[in-house]
């Protein structure tokens, strides 16, 4: 871990001390940073920009049910630059624009196409954390916070109804998670996504064995 990364983590421990959302906590930021490093080894890109943007990408993360949810990444980008300018003056100012661009376009709900390599890597890294075993845990954690049901008892796999992931956690797998691999930008990201989607598919198959007679 670099000196800069250590300083960022120390800052975030204080900044996010009152954060009650465990799906977008410092643990999530660390995992996204690790995903960025894995992808960067194959794809290239400026590692400092990636580390900074990955740790700050959710410095503001509005609740899933907020009407301004799609603007979270925009707010996070603005706040990040203010923080860097005030507390991290060792970071070159010419990094500000690519960092802000990466943070702004990482968000699924913002629907902004990533233009730089770093932005593509951050977007992939963040989406990877929505997949696999961790992603599985996060889905049901968020559903609990939003008082959603686990699934529709009468039709859990939406065979005869429209998907509704605002009400049922399981619907989110079909509404979004299984579609994420097709949105990834890098070859390494897609490779990692296949492994993690297999975990989700295995969960679904085991759930079907328990629920379907």
C-alpha positions as CSV (number, residue, x, y, z in Angstrom):
1,X,0.0,0.0,0.0
2,X,1.4,3.4,-1.0
3,X,1.8,6.4,1.3
4,X,-1.0,8.2,-0.6
5,X,-3.4,5.2,-0.2
6,X,-2.7,5.0,3.5
7,X,-3.4,8.8,3.9
8,X,-6.6,8.5,1.9
9,X,-7.8,5.6,4.1
10,X,-7.0,7.5,7.3
11,X,-9.0,10.5,5.9
12,X,-12.0,8.4,5.0
13,X,-12.0,6.6,8.3
14,X,-12.7,10.1,9.9
15,X,-14.9,11.4,7.0
16,X,-17.2,8.3,6.9
17,X,-17.3,7.7,10.7
18,X,-21.1,8.3,10.7
19,X,-21.9,6.5,7.5
20,X,-24.7,4.0,8.2
21,X,-24.8,2.4,4.8
22,X,-22.6,-0.8,4.9
23,X,-23.1,-1.4,1.2
24,X,-21.2,1.8,0.4
25,X,-18.8,1.9,3.3
26,X,-15.0,2.0,3.4
27,X,-14.9,-1.8,2.8
28,X,-16.7,-1.3,-0.5
29,X,-14.2,1.4,-1.4
30,X,-11.3,-0.8,-0.6
31,X,-12.7,-3.7,-2.7
32,X,-13.3,-1.4,-5.6
33,X,-9.7,-0.1,-5.3
34,X,-8.5,-3.7,-5.3
35,X,-10.6,-4.4,-8.4
36,X,-9.1,-1.4,-10.1
37,X,-5.5,-2.7,-9.4
38,X,-6.4,-6.1,-10.8
39,X,-7.8,-4.6,-14.0
40,X,-5.0,-2.0,-14.4
41,X,-2.4,-4.7,-14.4
42,X,-3.9,-6.1,-17.6
43,X,-5.3,-2.9,-19.2
44,X,-2.9,-0.2,-18.2
45,X,-4.0,3.3,-17.1
46,X,-2.7,5.8,-14.5
47,X,-2.7,3.9,-11.2
48,X,-2.7,7.0,-9.0
49,X,-5.8,8.4,-10.7
50,X,-7.4,5.0,-10.3
51,X,-6.6,4.7,-6.6
52,X,-7.8,8.2,-5.8
53,X,-11.0,7.9,-7.8
54,X,-11.8,4.4,-6.5
55,X,-11.5,5.5,-2.8
56,X,-13.6,8.7,-3.3
57,X,-16.2,7.5,-5.9
58,X,-18.9,7.0,-3.2
59,X,-17.9,9.9,-0.9
60,X,-21.5,10.9,-1.6
61,X,-23.9,8.0,-2.2
62,X,-27.6,8.9,-2.0
63,X,-30.1,6.1,-1.0
64,X,-31.4,3.8,-3.7
65,X,-34.9,5.3,-3.3
66,X,-33.8,8.9,-3.5
67,X,-35.2,10.9,-6.4
68,X,-31.7,12.4,-6.9
69,X,-29.9,9.0,-6.9
70,X,-28.8,9.5,-10.5
71,X,-26.9,12.6,-9.4
72,X,-24.9,10.9,-6.6
73,X,-21.8,10.5,-8.8
74,X,-21.9,14.1,-9.9
75,X,-22.1,15.3,-6.3
76,X,-19.3,12.9,-5.3
77,X,-17.1,14.2,-8.1
78,X,-17.5,17.8,-6.9
79,X,-16.9,16.9,-3.3
80,X,-13.8,14.9,-4.2
81,X,-12.1,17.8,-6.0
82,X,-12.9,20.1,-3.0
83,X,-11.3,17.5,-0.7
84,X,-8.2,17.0,-2.8
85,X,-7.7,20.8,-3.1
86,X,-8.0,21.2,0.6
87,X,-6.3,18.1,2.1
88,X,-4.3,16.5,-0.6
89,X,-2.3,19.3,-2.2
90,X,0.5,16.8,-3.2
91,X,-1.9,15.5,-5.9
92,X,-1.3,17.3,-9.2
93,X,-4.1,19.6,-10.2
94,X,-4.0,18.1,-13.7
95,X,-5.3,14.9,-12.2
96,X,-8.5,16.6,-11.1
97,X,-10.4,16.5,-14.4
98,X,-9.7,12.7,-15.1
99,X,-10.5,11.9,-11.4
100,X,-13.8,13.8,-11.6
101,X,-14.7,12.2,-15.0
102,X,-14.0,8.7,-13.6
103,X,-16.1,9.3,-10.5
104,X,-18.9,11.0,-12.5
105,X,-19.3,8.1,-15.0
106,X,-18.9,5.2,-12.7
107,X,-22.5,5.2,-11.6
108,X,-25.0,2.8,-13.2
109,X,-28.0,5.1,-12.5
110,X,-26.2,8.2,-13.9
111,X,-25.9,6.3,-17.3
112,X,-22.8,8.3,-18.4
113,X,-20.5,6.6,-20.9
114,X,-16.8,6.5,-19.6
115,X,-14.5,8.2,-22.0
116,X,-11.1,7.6,-20.5
117,X,-9.4,4.3,-19.7
118,X,-9.4,5.1,-16.0
119,X,-13.1,5.9,-16.1
120,X,-13.8,2.5,-17.8
121,X,-11.7,0.7,-15.3
122,X,-13.4,2.3,-12.3
123,X,-16.8,1.6,-13.8
124,X,-15.9,-2.0,-14.2
125,X,-14.4,-2.3,-10.8
126,X,-17.5,-0.8,-9.1
127,X,-19.9,-3.1,-11.0
128,X,-17.8,-6.2,-10.1
129,X,-18.5,-5.5,-6.4
130,X,-22.3,-5.9,-7.2
131,X,-21.6,-9.4,-8.4
132,X,-20.3,-12.6,-6.8
133,X,-20.6,-13.5,-3.1
134,X,-20.2,-9.9,-1.9
135,X,-22.7,-8.7,-4.4
136,X,-25.1,-11.3,-3.2
137,X,-24.8,-10.2,0.3
138,X,-25.1,-6.5,-0.7
139,X,-28.4,-7.2,-2.6
140,X,-30.2,-8.5,0.5
141,X,-28.6,-6.0,2.8
142,X,-29.9,-3.1,0.7
143,X,-33.3,-4.8,0.4
144,X,-33.5,-5.0,4.2
145,X,-32.7,-1.3,4.5
146,X,-35.5,-0.5,2.0
147,X,-38.0,-2.9,3.7
148,X,-38.3,-5.0,0.6
149,X,-39.5,-8.6,0.5
150,X,-37.0,-11.3,-0.3
151,X,-39.1,-12.5,-3.3
152,X,-42.7,-13.0,-4.4
153,X,-43.9,-16.2,-2.7
154,X,-46.4,-17.0,-5.5
155,X,-44.0,-16.4,-8.4
156,X,-40.4,-16.0,-7.1
157,X,-38.7,-16.1,-10.5
158,X,-41.2,-13.8,-12.3
159,X,-42.3,-16.4,-14.8
160,X,-45.8,-14.9,-15.0
161,X,-45.4,-11.3,-13.9
162,X,-43.4,-8.2,-14.5
163,X,-40.1,-7.8,-12.6
164,X,-40.4,-5.4,-9.7
165,X,-37.0,-4.9,-7.9
166,X,-38.5,-2.0,-5.9
167,X,-40.5,-4.6,-4.0
168,X,-38.6,-7.9,-4.3
169,X,-34.9,-8.3,-3.8
170,X,-34.6,-11.4,-6.0
171,X,-36.0,-9.5,-8.9
172,X,-32.9,-7.3,-8.8
173,X,-30.9,-10.2,-10.1
174,X,-32.9,-10.3,-13.3
175,X,-33.5,-6.6,-13.6
176,X,-29.9,-5.5,-13.2
177,X,-27.2,-7.9,-11.9
178,X,-27.3,-10.5,-14.7
179,X,-27.1,-7.7,-17.2
180,X,-24.0,-6.1,-15.7
181,X,-21.4,-8.2,-17.5
182,X,-22.6,-6.9,-20.9
183,X,-22.0,-3.4,-19.8
184,X,-18.3,-3.9,-18.7
185,X,-15.7,-2.0,-20.7
186,X,-12.4,-4.0,-20.2
187,X,-11.4,-7.5,-21.1
188,X,-10.1,-8.2,-17.6
189,X,-13.3,-6.8,-16.1
190,X,-15.4,-9.1,-18.3
191,X,-13.2,-12.1,-17.3
192,X,-13.7,-11.4,-13.6
193,X,-17.4,-10.8,-14.1
194,X,-17.9,-14.3,-15.6
195,X,-16.5,-15.9,-12.4
196,X,-18.8,-13.8,-10.2
197,X,-21.9,-14.3,-12.2
198,X,-21.4,-18.0,-11.9
199,X,-21.7,-17.6,-8.1
200,X,-25.0,-15.8,-8.6
201,X,-26.3,-18.4,-11.0
202,X,-25.3,-21.2,-8.5
203,X,-27.3,-19.4,-5.8
204,X,-30.4,-19.1,-8.1
205,X,-30.2,-22.8,-9.0
206,X,-30.0,-23.8,-5.3
207,X,-32.9,-21.5,-4.5
208,X,-35.0,-23.0,-7.2
209,X,-34.4,-26.5,-5.7
210,X,-35.7,-25.2,-2.3
211,X,-38.7,-23.2,-3.6
212,X,-39.9,-25.0,-6.7
213,X,-41.8,-28.3,-6.2
